[in-house]
Each structure stands twice: as C-alpha cells, then as structure tokens.
Amino acid sequence: MPLLTFIIPVRHQDNARDWSKLKANLSQTVASISNQTNGDWRGIIVANEGADLPDLPEKFSAVRVTFPPNDMHELGKGSKEDFLDAFRADKGRRVLSGMLNAADSRFFMIVDDDDFVSSRIVQYVSENRNANGWTIDNGYIWDDGGNFLFGHDDFSHLCGTSLIIRADLYELPQRFEDASLDWIKSMLGSHVRIAEILAQRGAPLTKLPFRGAVYRVAHGGSHSRAPSLMRQYFLNRGVLLKPRRLLRNFRKLRVLGNGYRREFFGRARSNPA
C-alpha cells in the first residue's frame, strides 16, 4: 500500500492547444514528482485512449479513459460559471478514475500536469501518517523558462496543486458509476471547496509548514491563462502606483538557483526551461 499517490489528470487531447508542449511540461512534472527523498509513493497519469504520453519512469503508470472532449474547455464559450462547472466535472471524473485505480493509497495529492512539487513532501507525510492532510498555503510562482521564483502566501486558492488529503476522507465510492456528479465536482474537480467541506465534517486540514509546490505560468498551453509573474506583480498599474506593495513583491523574489532546482525540478534536469 503506497503512502501517497500523486494523481495527474490530463485533458482530452482535442482540448490541448499544443500537445507537444503539454507533453514536454508533463515530462517535467513527472521528473519533479520522481525526485522525492522518500520512495513510499506512486504516480498515476489519467489520460484519454490514444493520447501520446511521454515515457514514464518507475513508480508511474497511466490510467486510460474514454471521456469526451470538454466542449466548454476554453473560457469565453459560455458564462464563467458554466466554464468552471464543466472544468470541474471533466477534471473530477479523471481524478476519480485515477483514485479508484489506487484505492489502497493512504494519501492522495492531485497535481496539475504543468506544475512542480517539493521533493520533501512524501517524507513529511511519512512523519505525520495519522494527519487528515494539508493545504499548501505557501508556494512559488514561476514564469515558464524564467530565472526567478515568486513566493505566494495564498497558494491554495491560486493553484490546484495544493492539497494532500488522507484517502478515506474522500469517502470514495466502490465503483465510478456510484459517484454523483455534484460530489465529483465539489470533492475532486475543485481545489477551493474541499478544505471547507472537510472542516465542516470535523476533519480540518492543516497548513504544510514549508513551500510545497511551484505554479508554472505564462506558457502557451496553460488552461488558466495566468499572466506572467512580472506582469501580475511588478508591471501592473495597480502595483506600480503603490510603492510599498511593489517593494514587498520584490522581497518575495528568489533566484532559481541549484537548491531550488534540486528541490522542485528534479535531479535529472539542471535547467527546467
């Protein structure tokens, strides 16, 4: 029984603007996860039949699904709420398929297919096996190919790669068909709802005590279309007019040196760009 299973849901290939870019990013995410200092984990990529995936290292496997493309995948094809609702349903179904394939895992962590995680996560979980789980409130933002990390202190509301949860708290069904769509969207398709739901049940998550993940932004295949960190936190009119905020933001910048590369981007890559 693995202590922690990382679940990476991958969109339908028809919903990808550039599959080769998605595949390259996914390879980097896999390398990041594979760099854990504690080996008590496994990784599952959930992708459609026919999707061309990168070669997967030991401890990773692929679960193939036959879900149709998400017709509301791009923001602008309907209202924002319809867009989010369709996204939660599509992502949640994929996550559930992966979790049911690893139902014996003690903990789950859902990881977006272009993000990075700290190499210390599994070791920390192994030292706290009876915890409910954690929110990654403190993380980093990284411009694709950039040389700086930006510390973000409300990370769990920004990025989907921000939750580590004990598996039994999901109350997974025995079969995929037994799960309601509302449950799938709330518990598996949204990273902003589940912490409150678990707290109301008396099983609150705690804050991971270190920066646990990196949110990649400003690349062509990004579903969120998040702007570059420079444009968002430095070259923004609202920031430029507030010198104290600009100074605070500069203090949150970190040069992407070898220590950060080793922790988040994997030993096999001297440069994640």
N, C-alpha and C positions, 0 to 999 in steps of 0.2 A: 504494500500500500504506500504510494508516494505521499510524502508530507505535503507538498504543494504542487499543484498543476497549473501551469500557465496556459490560458486559452486565448488564441489569437483568431478572431473571426475576420474573414476576408470577404469583401464584397463580391458580388457576381462579376465575372469578367466583362460583361456588357456594360457595367456601371463604372468601369475604370477609364479615365481619360487617357492614361498611358500605362498599359500593363507592364511594359519593361521597366518603367520607373517604380511601379508598385512592387514588382518582383525584387528589384535591387534594394529598395527600402526594407522589404520583408527579410531579406538576407541579413541586413544589418541588425534588425530587431532580434532575429534568431541568434546571431552572434552575441548580442548583449545578454540575452537570457542564458545562453550556454556558458557564460563566464561566472556563474555562481560559485562562491567559495565552498558551499555545501552541496553535495551531489544528490540530496534527497528530494528530487523533483522530476517532473516530466513536462513536456510541452506538446500541445495539440494545436494544429492549424486546421481550421474549418473552412473548406473551400468547395466551390461547385465542381461537379464532374466536368472534366475537360480543361479546368484551369491549370495553366502551366506554372508549377511551383518550383522554387529553387531546390537544389539538393539539400536535404535535411540531415543534420548531424545526429549522432546518437542521443537518445532520450526524447527526440521529436518524432511525431507521427502525424499523418494527415487523416482527417475525417472528411469524407466526400458527401456532399448533399446535393439535392436536386431542386432547391428553391428557385423560383423565377427571379429575373432581374427586378429591382425596385424601381417602379415607374416614377416614383417621387424622389429619386435619389438626389437630384440637383435642386438646390434652393432656388425658387423662382417659378417652379412649375405649379405651385399652389400656394396656399397660405403657409406661414411659418409653422403653425401648429400642425397642419396636415403633413408638412415635410418632416417635422420631428417625430410625429406619430408613426409615419411609415418607416423612418430610420430605426426607431426603437423596435418595431416589430421585426424588421429584417435582421438587425443585429442580434436581438434577443433569441430568435429562432436558431441562429447559427451558434450562439453561445450555449444554448440548451443542448444542441446536438453534441457539442464537444464535452460538456459536463457529464452527460449520460454515458459517454464513452469512457469517462474516468470517475465513475461514481464512487470508487473506493478511496479517492483522494481525501486527505484530511482538510486541506485548504484549497481555495481557488483564487487565482488572480487573472482578471481579464486584461489583456494587453492589446492596444491598437497596433495595427500592422506597420506603423512607421515610427513608433516610439522606442525608448530605451529604459532599462531598469537598472537599479543599483545591484552590483554583484554581492551585496551583503544581505539581500532580502531573505533568502532561504535560511541562512544561518540565524538571523534574528527570529524568524518564525520557529525554528527548531528549539530555541531557548525559551519560547513562550507558547508551547503547544496547546495549552488549555484556554488561550485567549479567544474572544469572539472574532477578532480581526482588527484591521487597522485602516484608517484613511491616510493617504499620502497628502497631507496638507501643505507640506513644503517640498517643492521640486524645482526643476530648472526648465527654462525655455531655451531652445537652440534653433537659430536660423540654419536651414539646410546648407551645409558646406561652410558655415561660419567658424570663427575662431574664439567666440565668446559664449558663455552660458549666462543666463539672467535668472537670478533667484526669485521664485514666485511663491508667496506665502498664503495663497488661497488656491493651491494647485488642484485640490479635489473637486472644485467647482469649475475648473478650466478644462481639465484633461480627463479622458476616460480611463487612462492607465493610472488609477489612483486608489484602488480598493483591493485589500487582501481579506478574504472572509472565510470563516470556518464553514465547511461544506454543508454540514447538517442544518445550518441556519437558513439556507436557501429553501429547505423543505422540497427538494426535487421530487417530481413525480416518478413513478416506476417506468412509465412509457411517455414518449414525446406527445402522443395523442391525448394524454390525460391533462396536459397543461393548458390553462385558459390563455387567450391572447392578452388579456389585461395583466395577468400575472407575468407573462413573458416580457411585456413592455416595461412594467414597473420594476421587476426584480433583476432582469438580465439585460434589458435594452437601454436602460438609463443609469448613468453613474451618479446622478444627483438625487435620486429618490430613495435608494435602498438604505442609506445610513439612517435616515429619519424613520423609515419603516421598522428597522431593527431596534432602534432606540425605543419606539413605542411598544415594542414587544418585550422590552426588558433585557435586550441583548445589545447594548450600545457598543459601537466600535471605538477604539482609542486612536490617538494620533501616533503615526510612526515617528520615532524620535530622531530621524535623520532624513535628509533629502533623498527620496527613494526612486525618482523617475525623471526622465527628460522628455519634454513635449517638443517634437520637431515641427517647425512652422516654415512658411514661405517656400513650399515646394509645389510644383505643378499638380501633383496628384492628390493634394490634401483635400479631404472631404469638407472639413470645416472652413477652408479658405482663410485660415487665420493669417493676419498680416505679419510681416517681418517684425521681430522684436525691436529693431531700430525705429521703424515707423510707428509702432504702437506705443513705445515707452520713452522715445527720445525726440523723434522728428514729428511729433504730434503737437498741433497748435495749442491744445489744452494743457499739455505738459510744458511746452516752451514758455507759456505765459505764467508758469508757477515755478520759479527757480528752486524752491525748496524741494518740490516733488522731483524735479529734474536731478537735483543733487542726490536725493535718496535713491533714485533709479540708477545713477552711476555707481553708487556704493554697492548695488546688488549685482554688478557685472563681475564675472570671473573669467580669466583667460583659460581657454580649453587646453590645459597642459596635460602632461603624461599621466598624472594622478587621476584626473577626471576621465581621460580616455580609457585607462585601465578599469576604472570602476563601472563606467556606463557603456562603453562601446566595444568591449571585448578584447581579449589579448591578441586575437588574430589580426586586428586592424590597428596599424599605427596612426591612421587618419581616417575618421568616419566619412569624410567628404567624398 
